[in-house]
Amino acid sequence: MFLRKQWAVLGLVAVAGMANAHGDVTPQAINTDALPDVGEEWLTENPYRGMEEDVWKTSIDIGDSGYNQNCARCHGLGGVSGGLAPDLRYLEAEEYGDEWYIERFRTGYTQNGITKMPAFGELLGQKAAWAIRTYIETRPDDGALDDFSARLKEIRDELTVWSEAAPDAAAVAAVQAELAEIAGQVETGSGAPIADSVALRAANLIAGDAPNFHGAAEALTIGLSAAQ
């Protein structure tokens, strides 16, 4: 309840004070063919939140791209707002937050005849809307990686070495399991149960029969840098 009241105040204050930056943004189309259909009638709750893991991951990847093309200019890279617009990471991952989000996504926001945020609904569609929502709600909370950053840097250095000379499978499995364990302890700002953290992404990149050590090391480098 506190978060709901906080968001009501934050949304009104931040949007009221926004500059005219949104007005000249042209929405960029998003390819959502890889996502399952969710029907034509607009939903009020994120349908991808409770779907199987592959769909959830795909929605995050598509939402990541869609967010950075259409939303990051005002709401901040990675969802971290600089104060121009509300920090969407803290919009709670349940029906109340979904309703607030989808209404604003569909209809935009105009104040005193000035477009503060364009209406994305008809242009991008419902699947894109919920993919972006899934990406946003899985962003790690501020400082969520602080307790793990030293170890993640060590793992990054190991992965960098492994990209030149791959280790035995047992060593890879051990690091992959450790990354997955760390990922399970990273909290989201929205209250969503799983954070799309760099630890999770790195763990996924080195899983399976064709581990991508270079990609995992790069993901950790970028993620840890952004977290500072």
Beta strands, then each sheet from edge to edge (+ up, - down):
strand 1: 109-111
strand 2: 114-117
sheet 1: 1+ 2-
end
